[in-house]
Amino acid sequence: MAAARTLLCLGECMVELSDAGDGTYRRGFAGDTFNAAWYARRALGDGWRVAYGSCLGEDAISDEMAGFIAGEGIAADTLRRVSGRTVGLYMISLTHGERAFSYWRGNSAARLLAQDADWLAGVLNGAAHVHLSGITCAILPPAGRDTLRAALARARAAGTTVSFDTNLRPALWEDRATMQREVMATAAVSDILLPSFDEETALFGDATPADTIARYRAQGARQVVVKNGGGPVVLWSQGAEPVSLPVAPVARVVDTTAAGDSFAGTFLAATLDGAAPDEAVRSAARCAAEVIQVRGALMR
């Protein structure tokens, strides 16, 4: 039997406190690229191994998180332990289904994801596909972002493909200009771009999804999938014209947490398993529609 190919997701998994109603909160583990890994693992065939690359501390909650990751069928041998650090925490507050986040991540080990260039190169080595996000980049120091991009460029040269969910969170960045520059630099070492139109409009002033596609095409993207909330997804693939794919309406939105992450993970799973791009989008949209009808990031 052939060895399983690896989808590696890079970023930060955190302790999640999700609003369970009546002033109570449910504790779990989540984070944008981890959520994508979780949904990809649900959807991918047996020929794929899903791994999570990040840094944890050496404390009890880090041990529990590592056990949780492995218990969900996601390889945890790509986690690095860092003495004196721990994992971040975030709390979700909901108002009519829309979420607001409060974060505690000042001592997060994941900020050191690119500190050890040799470890990072080893984690990337042999991965068939790597997925990261704008948050993955934002939490790193400037030198770490450069190290990460250099490692991704070398992996691509060796045959790895890369997807980048821009996931724009201005509060995590030093300033607007830095955010714009770093997002575009990371796009330049990515094959698949998964932007959200409202975020791209806020940061770059895009008037239409076509503007978003054109900007990332210019950076060398081979595929761009522009999400637009409940509106149509605009898909462009190299060698084809953009196509607008409608999304089925959702009658009751409970919690939009992980809508984009579940879309990304399911889209990648379908793509890596050989689905046509439009069918991959439809599968991803169906999953995201289900996710926003339950509380929390991971839909059990």
C-alpha angles and dihedrals in degrees: 000000000000117000115260116259116236130239105194120196117197127202145063130324113197141185105267124208106192125191107255094178132256091061094297128122132208118220121223142137122262146135133164101269092034089054089051090051091050094052091043090053089053092052105034123097125244092266090075133075116202117208134180121219116201145110126261134180127249096248132107097267090051089052090050092049092050089050091049093051092051091044090058091060095258117129112248099186087096092067120105121207119222122197116232094019134096139185128285126250132212135183125210120215117190131210115177091333096309115114135221122194134215115194138202108182107127093120096036114146090210089075085073094056092121098033094100106051093185092053091047092050089050092051092050094045111111097002111141092206134012125200126196139157144217087262090056087058098038096059092054125087115249093262090050092055090054091048091050094050092047090052091048091050091053091047091051090050087056092052105271117136121217133209124196125198100197091208094178115213109171094191090066095055131079093235142330096270092052091049093052093047096047095045092052092046091053091046087058091065094045133090100195122041121198107186129166112231097221091053093047090050091051094049104032104019095242111180096194138011086254088067090054092049093048093052094052093041087058088056091056102264116162094200134018124191112189112200117203110185107251092347128094120297112235113215126193123180126182110270094020138083120253114269128200113222118194120229120220112247120251115223097207125023111201104169128354093200110131095007091129094037094053089046090053095047094047093044091051092047092053092044094049090048089056104260120154112260095249092050090048089055092049092050090049093049092050091052093047090050090056093046095056090056093066134054122260135019102283118059110215 
